[in-house]
Amino acid sequence: MRRIAVVGASAAGLAAAETLRREGYDGTITLVGEEPEPPYDRPPLSKQLLAAEWEADRLALRGPADLAALDLDLRLGVAATGLEPGARTVRLADGSEVPYDGLLIATGVRPRRLPGEGAHVLRTLDDALTLRERLYPGQRLVVVGAGFLGAEAAAVAWRLGARVTLLEPAAVPLAHAVGTEVGRLLARAHAERGIDLRCGVTVAEVTEEGVRLADGEVVEADEVLVAVGSLPNTEWLEGSGLALEDGVVCDAYCEAAENVYAAGDVARWYNPLFGTSMRIEHRTNAAQQAMAAARNLLAAPQARKPFAPVPYFWSDQYDMKIQAYGFPRGHDEVAVVEGDLAERRFVAVYRTGDRVSGALAIGLPPRALRQWRQAVATGAAWRETVRTGAGQGPRMG
């Protein structure tokens, strides 16, 4: 294997390239990136960069010298447009082709959009800088989608003095992911600061005046941010023979086909720890999965290791630091096991089936989650762990 192509110059793509070199691979590594910028960190886009606390150069994941030390065939500012597994080549938008013996796909996701023109999205450096220029005291901002990204952007805009309306189709923001009571707590944090949070509403389109709701009402705005989820960037793989189903479908080793692996937001892989396939859009997972996929790409078949992490994510909203482990989506039960929900200092744990599937903390240091991360990692039984362990708090829906 003398030529490895990594498509996606993201956190995952960079982590894959670095891992290949650390593992002793000395062949050609071609790193392809659609954006012209070298790999940079995305979580600060909706936080420090949008708030003008950081400037763009602080987001770079590696400096020029570190990138040069990797000895990469770096192709930036050009998108991948096709894959020919038989010929083992990746087609690029500039008409060139990249040959490979091994391929790692890390093309990430793109924002979902709504009908109409003029709305902002928040995925790239340019997206964040453009929106930042439009946020100032008194500006009317409508944010469509009260998930983590929309909520973070709304919190920053409020801090900058904008008048924010936050529109969410669900009855309770993030209830599917964190539970109804925790979702209500997050909703109250918006309301207390004067955010006009409207739940149970559907936006039909973006207009020149703002947005039009499904019932015909127009919510006026100077600027609109759409944060209604994302789509994996797999169009360039259509017709390649790879299985595509809300991402690149992979096995437990992150392999999609012989010598073809995927990692990061674009990868849907079977996580044996939870016994299900999943696609995780969290920064920590992107790097961890890329490292695992790169090692498996180089390894002999019998030496490969399944990628079975406990996913981790965090979010900063107003004065709240939210941290969570596990895969609580679609959970059956939630229990507060430490602290108090009303004080916004607590740990909540999640049950899926008969096991502990996740844990979330607000207002507490990371050590408060350590034992619960371990419970998730070991597939601890809910009844024994929560009822007889540290958890004596109330049950929630």
FENFEN-V317479 format. One record per residue. RES is the residue in three letters. OMEGA is omega as a letter, one per 40 degrees, with the letter a starting at -180 (none if undefined). BURIAL is I if it has 9 or more other ideal C-beta (glycine too) atoms within 8 Angstrom, else O. Layout:
res: {RES:RES}
omega: {OMEGA:OMEGA}
burial: {BURIAL:BURIAL}
//
This chain:
res: {MET:ARG:ARG:ILE:ALA:VAL:VAL:GLY:ALA:SER:ALA:ALA:GLY:LEU:ALA:ALA:ALA:GLU:THR:LEU:ARG:ARG:GLU:GLY:TYR:ASP:GLY:THR:ILE:THR:LEU:VAL:GLY:GLU:GLU:PRO:GLU:PRO:PRO:TYR:ASP:ARG:PRO:PRO:LEU:SER:LYS:GLN:LEU:LEU:ALA:ALA:GLU:TRP:GLU:ALA:ASP:ARG:LEU:ALA:LEU:ARG:GLY:PRO:ALA:ASP:LEU:ALA:ALA:LEU:ASP:LEU:ASP:LEU:ARG:LEU:GLY:VAL:ALA:ALA:THR:GLY:LEU:GLU:PRO:GLY:ALA:ARG:THR:VAL:ARG:LEU:ALA:ASP:GLY:SER:GLU:VAL:PRO:TYR:ASP:GLY:LEU:LEU:ILE:ALA:THR:GLY:VAL:ARG:PRO:ARG:ARG:LEU:PRO:GLY:GLU:GLY:ALA:HIS:VAL:LEU:ARG:THR:LEU:ASP:ASP:ALA:LEU:THR:LEU:ARG:GLU:ARG:LEU:TYR:PRO:GLY:GLN:ARG:LEU:VAL:VAL:VAL:GLY:ALA:GLY:PHE:LEU:GLY:ALA:GLU:ALA:ALA:ALA:VAL:ALA:TRP:ARG:LEU:GLY:ALA:ARG:VAL:THR:LEU:LEU:GLU:PRO:ALA:ALA:VAL:PRO:LEU:ALA:HIS:ALA:VAL:GLY:THR:GLU:VAL:GLY:ARG:LEU:LEU:ALA:ARG:ALA:HIS:ALA:GLU:ARG:GLY:ILE:ASP:LEU:ARG:CYS:GLY:VAL:THR:VAL:ALA:GLU:VAL:THR:GLU:GLU:GLY:VAL:ARG:LEU:ALA:ASP:GLY:GLU:VAL:VAL:GLU:ALA:ASP:GLU:VAL:LEU:VAL:ALA:VAL:GLY:SER:LEU:PRO:ASN:THR:GLU:TRP:LEU:GLU:GLY:SER:GLY:LEU:ALA:LEU:GLU:ASP:GLY:VAL:VAL:CYS:ASP:ALA:TYR:CYS:GLU:ALA:ALA:GLU:ASN:VAL:TYR:ALA:ALA:GLY:ASP:VAL:ALA:ARG:TRP:TYR:ASN:PRO:LEU:PHE:GLY:THR:SER:MET:ARG:ILE:GLU:HIS:ARG:THR:ASN:ALA:ALA:GLN:GLN:ALA:MET:ALA:ALA:ALA:ARG:ASN:LEU:LEU:ALA:ALA:PRO:GLN:ALA:ARG:LYS:PRO:PHE:ALA:PRO:VAL:PRO:TYR:PHE:TRP:SER:ASP:GLN:TYR:ASP:MET:LYS:ILE:GLN:ALA:TYR:GLY:PHE:PRO:ARG:GLY:HIS:ASP:GLU:VAL:ALA:VAL:VAL:GLU:GLY:ASP:LEU:ALA:GLU:ARG:ARG:PHE:VAL:ALA:VAL:TYR:ARG:THR:GLY:ASP:ARG:VAL:SER:GLY:ALA:LEU:ALA:ILE:GLY:LEU:PRO:PRO:ARG:ALA:LEU:ARG:GLN:TRP:ARG:GLN:ALA:VAL:ALA:THR:GLY:ALA:ALA:TRP:ARG:GLU:THR:VAL:ARG:THR:GLY:ALA:GLY:GLN:GLY:PRO:ARG:MET:GLY}
omega: {a:a:i:i:i:a:a:a:a:i:i:a:i:i:i:a:i:a:i:i:i:i:i:a:a:i:a:i:i:i:a:i:a:i:a:a:i:a:i:a:a:a:i:a:a:a:a:a:a:i:a:i:i:i:a:a:a:a:a:a:i:i:a:a:i:i:i:a:i:i:a:i:a:i:a:i:i:a:i:a:a:i:i:a:a:i:a:i:i:i:a:a:i:i:a:i:i:i:i:i:i:a:i:a:a:a:i:a:i:a:i:i:i:i:a:a:i:a:i:i:a:i:a:i:i:i:a:a:i:i:a:i:a:a:i:a:i:i:i:a:i:i:i:a:a:i:a:a:a:a:i:i:i:i:i:a:i:a:i:i:i:i:a:i:a:a:a:a:a:i:i:a:i:a:a:a:a:a:a:a:i:i:i:i:i:i:i:i:i:a:a:a:i:i:i:a:i:a:i:i:a:i:a:a:i:a:i:a:a:i:i:i:a:i:i:i:i:i:a:a:i:i:i:i:i:a:a:i:a:i:i:a:a:a:a:a:a:a:a:a:i:i:a:i:a:a:i:a:a:i:a:i:a:i:i:i:a:i:i:a:i:a:i:a:a:a:i:a:i:i:a:i:a:i:a:i:a:i:a:i:i:a:a:a:a:a:a:a:i:i:i:a:i:i:a:i:a:a:i:a:a:a:a:a:i:i:a:a:i:a:i:i:i:i:i:i:a:i:a:i:a:i:a:i:i:a:a:a:a:a:a:a:i:i:i:a:i:i:a:a:a:a:a:i:a:i:i:i:a:i:i:a:a:a:i:a:a:i:a:i:i:i:a:a:a:a:i:a:a:a:a:i:i:i:i:a:a:a:a:i:a:a:a:a:a:a:a:i:a:a:i:a:a:i:i:i:none}
burial: {I:O:I:I:I:I:I:I:I:I:I:I:I:I:I:I:I:I:I:I:I:O:I:O:I:O:I:O:I:I:I:I:I:I:I:O:O:I:I:I:I:I:O:I:I:I:I:O:I:I:I:O:O:I:O:I:O:O:I:I:I:O:O:O:O:O:I:O:O:I:O:I:O:I:I:I:O:I:O:I:O:I:I:I:I:O:O:I:I:I:I:I:O:O:O:O:O:I:O:I:I:I:I:I:I:I:I:I:I:O:I:O:O:I:O:I:O:O:I:I:I:I:I:O:I:O:I:I:I:I:I:I:O:I:I:O:O:O:I:I:I:I:I:I:I:I:I:O:I:I:I:I:I:I:I:I:I:I:O:I:O:I:O:I:I:I:I:I:O:I:O:I:I:I:I:O:O:I:I:I:I:I:I:I:I:I:I:O:I:I:I:O:O:O:I:O:I:I:I:O:I:O:I:I:I:I:I:O:O:I:I:I:I:O:O:O:O:I:I:O:I:O:I:I:I:I:I:I:O:I:O:I:I:I:O:I:I:O:O:I:O:I:O:I:O:O:I:I:I:I:O:I:I:I:I:I:O:O:I:I:I:I:I:I:I:I:I:I:I:O:I:O:I:O:O:O:O:I:I:O:O:I:I:I:I:I:I:I:I:I:I:I:I:I:I:I:I:I:I:O:O:O:O:I:I:O:I:O:I:I:I:I:I:O:O:I:I:O:O:I:O:I:I:I:I:I:I:I:O:O:I:O:I:I:I:I:I:I:I:O:I:O:O:I:O:I:I:I:I:I:I:I:O:O:I:I:I:I:I:I:I:I:I:I:O:O:O:I:I:O:O:I:I:I:I:I:O:O:O:I:I:I:O:I:I:I:O:O:I:O:I:O:O:O:O:I:O}
//
